[in-house]
Amino acid sequence: MDPFDLLLRGTLAYDIVGVAVRVAAIVIVPINRRPESAMAWLLAIFLIPYVGVIAFLLIGNPKLPARRRIQQRRANQLILERTAGMGGVPVDDPGPPWLASVVELNRNLGAMPLVTGNHATLIDGYADALDQMTAAVDAAREEVHCEFYIAAYDDTTAPFFAALSAAVDRGVRVRFLYDHIGSARTPRYRRLVRELRRSGVEWRPMLPVQPWRGRYQRPDLRNHRKLLVVDREVGFMGSQNLIDRSYNKRSNRRRGLRWQELMVRLEGPVVDALEAVFLTDWASETGEEPDARVRVPDPALAGSTLECQVVPSGPGFDDENNLKLFNSLIYSAQRRVSITSPYFVPDESLMHAVTTAAERGLDVELFVSEIGDQPLVFHAQRSYYGQLLRAGVRIYRYPAPYILHAKHVTVDEDVAVIGSSNMDMRSFGLNMEVTLMVSGAEFASRLREVEDHYRAVSSELTYDEHRRLPRRKRVVDNLARLTSALQ
């Protein structure tokens, strides 16, 4: 056959396959996917069809494997059955009138009830949070359940791991979960594994990407939760990982970067809900059934009236529980909304909620970091600033060398949210997160004090200043924004 004719036929076949791929993508990609995400995938497939298709096959499915989703549904049903008749807002509740509808939303999506009779203490010191968690483990009598997105054995966390080992030695059952990819890509990961093996702790990597062992799902689906439960009496949750404040990276140390976090210490019936989150994740990784371990929260166990509701979310659920919670709270707000998120890359619905709140005349403020530790996310985030500022949102930049990694929201004077979830599309669709909604003026006031500190030390970004951003930076920001929707 003539070489030219062969080349012509090969080119024609390549073009036909390319057209077929594009046509198939138009049918397949938009199924059960938000429009901006579908458009980003279609753009990638149309421009670079073969590379785009391979990427879609690897990371295009935003849900966990069917087995894990079924297990989550079973856990939700169990919790609903065990807490039947609970979870409503008390008749004499002093909170806002719209609270009941948000509680019902959370209940329908994440199964956990609203429970009263809790105590909650904010911890905004990095070392203080580690010290308090270590002290709680030292006091453990029966069991310790520990779950962190990133865990590392280093000089900062060594006392905590020593407390875990000592607890095992005195007969306490200690179970430990860490995210496989999140922890494995940090320096000295093998040192962590050696310490866990040596200590006698029961441990598992979460969402392991180990195809040679038959363990595989989309590799960027991650368990981003951070929580600790001791004897079902004390719980901790929030934004802080179990690692040195520098994340043990030379580049961070050269820049002098330090992470600023916020954790909350909990006592009362809400700790049972936090325990249920851990047990569900433990069952997913080990195959153990959590049925006999899920308890009915009893408000009589504590003497306060603080109302708390745990809201788990992630690709194991059918809906984006945290996104719906954030949108509902912002639309319900009557006076003010304060948002703290290190990675603010909203989808269209959240962007509308935030800008609409400002345009309704509410005081809306956003606390972010002046600098970023993840360049692509930092540029994508900055691409939204112009629209936010035009709507009237005030943006405060927490000063370098700190990375403001705390994640919380306050609404009016009564309701607050704190947890592991950022306000970005990754946290809404790809990460397993845990969020705590609290109804109580005293707790909201304490969180407002933390926000007042942020405001006092931060610089406010003005619209004129943002407009002076060089064109080349705007181009980079907008290109990064396109990639943020690839879910």
N, C-alpha and C positions, 0 to 999 in steps of 0.2 A: 504494500500500500504506500502511496506517495506520502512522504513525511508531512508535507503541507496539509494534505487532506486529513491525515491523522491528527494533526494539531487543531485543525478546524473542527473536527468532530469532538475532540476532547474539550475544546472551549465551549462548544454548543452544549455538551452534556453538563459542564460546570455551570453554565448559565441556567439551564433548565432546573438543575437541582437547587440552585440559589433562589429561583423564583418559587419553586415548590416549598422551600423552607420558609420563605417570607409569607406565602399564603397560609401555610399551616400555623405560623406564629400568630397571624391575625385572629385565627380561630381559637387557639389554645391559650395564649398568654393572658388575655383579659379575664379568664374564668376565675371568679372569686378573688379578684385582685383590685386594689384601689386604682383609680384611673391614672394618677401620676406615676405609680409604680409600673403599670402596664405600658404606659407610653415610653418610659425609660428603657424597659426591656425591648420593646419593639424597635426603638431607635437603635439600640445596640445590635440587634439581630439584622436590621436592614442595612446598617453601615458596614458591619463586619459579620456577615451571616454565620460563618463556620465557627469563629471564635465566640460569637454571641450565643450560638446554640449550645456549644460545650459548656459555657459559663452558666447558661440557664439550666442545663441538665444537672450541673453540680450544685448550684445554690439557688435555683429558681423556685423550689418548693418551700414556702414559708411555714410549714407545719411539721411537727414531729411525726415519726412513724406511727402508723395506726395503733400499734400495741400500746404505745405511751398515751395516746389520746383516749383510748378506751379506758385505760387505767385511771386517768384523771377524771373521766366521767363517773366511774364507779366510786372514786373517792368523794366527788361532789355529792353524789346521791346518798352516800353513807352519812356525810355531814348533815345534809338536809334532813334525813330521817332522825338522826340523833338529836337534832336541835329543833325539831318540829314545834311550832307554837312559840318559838323564841325569835328574837332579832328585831322586833318592831321598836319604834321610838316610843318611850313612855308617854302617857297622856299628858302628864304635867311637865313635859320636857321644856326647859327654858330656851332651847335652841331655836334657830330660824324655822319658819313654817315649811320651807321647801326641803328640809332635811330628810323627812320620811321618804320622799320619792327617790332621793339619792341612795338612801339605805336599801330600799327595795331593789334598785338597780344593781347595787353591789351584791346583794343576796342572790338575785337571779343569775348573775354572771359568774360569781366566784364562790357561792354557797355559804360563805361565812356569815354568821349573824352579828348584829350590833349587840355588844354586851356592856353593861354598866358595872360599877364597883371596881374601877381600876385606878392604879397610880402610874404616872408617867413622868420621868425625869430626863430632861435633855442633857446631852454630854457633847460639848463642842470642842473639847481638848483632845488631840490625837492620842497622846500618852495617857490621859485620864481615862479614855474609853478602854484602852487595852488593860490598864490597871484594874478598872472595875470589872471587866470580864474575867480577868485572872482571879480576882478575889472571889467572884461568884463560883468559879470552878473549884477553887480551894475549899469552899464551903459545901460542895456537893456531897450528898449522902447516897443517892441512888443512881442517877443517870445524868449524862451531859450530852446534848445534841448540838453539834456545831456545823454550820453550813456557810461557806464563803465562796464567792466568785473567784477571788485570787487569794491563795494561801502560800506563805513562804516561811521557811525556817531560817531566821536571821537573828542578829543580836537584839533587835527590837522585840521580836515575837518569841524569843527563846523562853522567857519566864512563863508565857501562856502555855507553851507546849510542855514545859516542865510541870505545870499545874495539871495538865491532862494526864501526863504519865503518872504523877503522884495519885491522882484520882483512881486510875486503873489499879495501882498497887494496893489501895485500901478497899477494893471491891466494887467501885462504882463502874457501871457500864457506860463507856464513852464511845459515841459514834460520830464520825467525822466525814463530811462531804466537801469536796472542792471541785470547781469546774475544771475539766481536763485541759482544754486549750487555754483558758484564761490563766491557769497556774503554770502549765508546762512551758509557756513562752516567757516566763519570768526567769531571771538568772538563778542558778543553783537549785533548779527544780528537783534534781535527784537527791539533794540534801533533805528536802521535805519528805520524800518517799522513804528514805532511810530512817528518819526520825519517827515517822508513823509506824513503820515496821518494828522498830526497836521498842516503842512505848507500849505496845499491846493494845493500842486503840483500834477499834473496828473502823475501817475507812474504805471509801470508794471514790473514784473520779466520776464526776457527773457529766452526762452526755459525751462519753468517750468516743473519740474518732479513731477506732482501731479495726479497720476492715479485715485485717488478718485474723482477728478474733471474732468476727461476725458482729462487730459493734460499729454501726455507721448510721449517720443521718446527715442532713445538710451541715457542713462543717462550721458554718458561722451561726448556727443556732446555739445559744449559750445560756447557761443558768447563771444569772447575774445577781442572785439573791445573797444577802448577808444577814445571818441571824444566828443567835445562840440561845438555847433554852436549857435551864438547869433545874432539875427536880420538878419541872412543871410549875415552879413557883416564881422564877425570875426569867425574864426574856430580854434580849437585846436585838435591835435591828436598826438599819439606817444605811448610810452610804459607805462606811469604812470597810476596806478589805483588811485581811490579816497579813500585813506586810509592813516593812519599814516605810516611813513617810516619803522617802525618795523613790520608792518602788525598786530600789537596788539597781538602778540603771546609771551607768557612768555619765551618759548624756544629761540625765536629770541632775546629777550631782554637780556636773560642770556648770550648768545653768543655775544651780542653787534652788531648784524647784522643790516645793513642799506642798503636800496635799492638805487642804482644809476640809474637814469632814463634819458631819453631825449625826450622832447616834441617839437613840432613846432607850432608856431602861424601863422595863414594864413589869408590873406586878398586878395580879388579879386574874379574872376569868379570861382576859384577852390572851394570856400566855398559852392557854389551851389551843386557841386558834393558830397561834404561831407554831405550836407543837404539831398541829395537824398538817401544816405546810411541810415541815421537815419530814414527817412520817410518810407523806405522799411521795416526796422526792426519794426518800430512802427505799421505799417499796419499788419505785421505778428502776433504781439501780441494782437492787439485790433480789427482787422477786418476792420479798417477804410481804405478807398481807398485813395492812395496817388496821384491820377491822377492830381487833380487841384493844387497840391503843387509843382510839379517838374517844375523847370524853365529852360530856355535855358541860359547857361552861356554867358555873353556878355563881350568880351575882352575890350570893350571901357570903362568899369567901372573902370579900373585901368591903371596906366601910365607906368608900368614896362614891361619888355619883358620876365620875368621869366615864364617858361613853366612847368606846373604841370599836372599830370594825377593820379586820384584816382583809385586804383585797389582793389575792394572788392573781397573776396574769402571765401570759406567755403563749408560745406556739402549741402548747398542749390543750389550750382552751379553744372554743369555737369562735369567740369574739375577742376584740382588743379591749379587755376589761379596764386597763389603766387609762387608755385614751378616752373611753366613754365616761369614766369617773372625772377626769380633768375637765372635759368639755361641759359636763353637767354642772360641776361646781362653778366654773367661770360664767356660764350663762345664768346661774342662779344668784350670783353675787349682786348685792345692791349698793355697796359703797366702795369697796376696794379689793384689789387682788394683788398679792405679792408672790412672784414666782422666782425660785432659785433653781437653776439647772445648769450644770457645767456644759451640757451638749444640748442646745436648743435648736433642733432641726425639725420643725413641726410639719405635720401633713396639712392639707388644705383645710380640714375641718377645725383643727386646733388653731391655725392661724386666723381663721374667721372668728372663732370664739374670743381670742385675745384682743384682736383689733376692734371687734364689735363692743367688747366691754369698755375699752377706752373711748370709743365713739359714743357710747351711752352716757358718758360723763363720769365714769368710775375712775378712781385713782388706781392705775395699773402700772406696776413696776416689775422689771426683770433684772435679776442679779446674775451676772456671768463673770467669767475670768477675763482679765485684761490680756492674758496670753493663753495659748493652748498647748496641750501636750500631744494632741492628735491633729496634725496640720490639715488633713482633708476635712475633718469635721469642723475645725475652727473656721476654715474658709466658707464652708457651706452655711454655717451659723451666721456668719457676718453678712451673707447675702440677703438675710431677712431684715436686717436692722433698719434699712431705709423705710420699708413699708410699716414697720412697727412704730418708728418715730413719727412718721407722717400721721398715723392714727392717734398719736398722743401718748403712746407707751413710753415711760421713762426707763432708760437703760443705764445700769450702774455696773462698772467694771472693777472687779476686785483686784487689788494691786499685785503685780509681780513682786517676788518670785513665787507667790502662792497660786496653786490651782484650786479654785473654789469647786470642790467636788460634791458638796452637800446637795441634797435633792428634796425640796419641800415647797409647799404652797400654803398660804393663809388666805382665807376668804372672810371678808367683813371682820367681826370681832369674835366669832364663835367657832369657826371650823378650820381645821388645819389638816394637812396631809404630809406625811414624811415617809421615806422608804428608800428603795434602791433604784427606782425608775427615773431615768432622765426623761425630758420632754423631746424625744426624737423618734424617728420612725423605726430605728433599731429597737428601742425599748418597747415600742408598741407592738411590733410584729415578730421580732426575732429572739428577744431575750425573755427568759423566765424571770419575773420580778415579783417583789412583795412590797405592798404599800399599806400604810396604816392611816385610816381616817379617824380623826379625833374630834368630838364635839364637846367643847368646854371652854368657857371664856378665859379661865386661868391659864390653861395650857396654850391657847392661842396667843395670849398676852406674852407668855414666856418666849414663844417662837417669834413674836414681833420684836422682842428685845434683841434677839439674834440678828434679825433683819435690820434693826436700827444700827447695830454695830457694822454690818456690811455697808450700809449707806454712808456711815460716818467716815470709813476708811477708803471708800471707793471713789473713783472719778466718774462723773456723769457724762455720757456721750450725747452730744447735741446733734440735731439734724444737719446744721451747717458744717460741723466738723466731719460728719460722715460723708457729706457731699464732696468734701475736699479729698477723699480717698483717691489715689492715682488710678487712672483707667486700667492699667495692667493688673492691679489688685482686684478691681471689680470683675475683670474677665476671669481671673482665677477663682474668685468667689462663686461666680455663676456656673462655671464648669463643675466645681465641686458640688454645687447644689443639684446638678443633674444626676450625679452618681449616687446621691443620698437616697434616691427613690428606688434603687435596684434591689427590690425585695421579692 
